[in-house]
Amino acid sequence: MSFTAVNLKDQIGAKVSVSVDDLLAPATGRELRNLLIERGVLLFEQIYLSDEQQVQLAGNMGSVRAEGKQGIYKISLDKNVNARGDYLKGSFLWHMDGTHDSTPVFASLLTGVTLSPVGGQTEFANSYCAYASLPAEMQARIAHLKVVHSVECSMRRAGIEPTPENLAYWRSIPERSHSLVWTHKSGRKSLVIGCHASHIEGMDRAEGEALLQELLAWTTQPQFVYRHQWHTGDLLIWDNTGVLHRAEPYPLDCGREMHRTTLLGEEAFS
C-alpha cells in the first residue's frame, strides 16, 4: 500500500498518512474504500486538498453526487454561503444522511476550510459495532421493527422555526419507513436511528420513543465514538451506511465553513 494507517480507537476510525500524489492515485482510492468500510472513519490530518483534488479522490472511491459547485457542497450557517443554512442546524443532532431516500449515500468527504474558535468538533458513532455489542435479548427484540423517518421531525428536534415556508419544504419530502436493523449484503448489521427517527411502526409512541432513545444512547457510548478536533486542512471521510455523526454546536455567526463531497449510495435499506 502507498499509505500507512493506525487506529484512532479500538472500534472506530483510522488515521491515514500519505502524500497527496499517492492519495490521488486510483489504486489508493480503492484501498482506502476498503479501509473505510472496515474502520468507519478515515482521518487525513492537515492534508490541505483543493476542492478539485477532493472531488478527484472521491471519484476514485465511488460515484460523486452532483451537488453544489462541481461536487463541492459548502457547509455553512451563513445564508450568503448556503441559502439553506438554517437547515444545517439539524447537524447538531446525531443523524445519518439520506434516510428520506430508499438508498442512502455511501460516504462523505469533509475538509475543514474555516473553523469556529469555539465548538464545531465533529463526532462519529459506529453503529455496526454498537449493534454487534447489544445483548442478545435486545437484538431479538428489535430484529423485525420498522421505523418511520421524517425530515420535519428532525428539524423540529433541532429547534428550527416551523415557518410556513419551512413546513412546506419539510413536508414536501415524504416520510420513509426503514428496518431498525439494517442487514447489509455483506452480512453486517447496523442500526438506522438518529434525530430523524420519528416513531416505530405499530408501537405505542411513548414506548417507541423510549426504545429509540435507549438505542441512540447505547450507540453513542464513548467506546463507539470518535470525536474530532478540527485543524484547517483536515480531511475526514466516513461511511454513512454504518456511522452516525453530528457537529457540536458553534456560534452561528462565526463563519465556519466546511467543504463536503458526497458519494452516491450503492445499497438500499433492507
Secondary structure, DSSP 4 states (H G I P E B T S, - for coil): --SEEEESSSSS-EEEE--HHHHTSHHHHHHHHHHHHHHSEEEETT----HHHHHHHHHHHSPBP--TBTTBEEE-S-TTT-TTGGGGGGGGS-B-TTTTSSS---EEEEEEEE--SS---EEEEEHHHHHHTS-HHHHHHHTT-EEEE-HHHHHHHTT----HHHHHHHHTS--EEEESEEE-TTS-EEE--STTEEEETTS-HHHHHHHHHHHHHHHTSGGGEEEE---TT-EEEEETTTEEEEEPP--TTS--EEEEEEEPP-S---
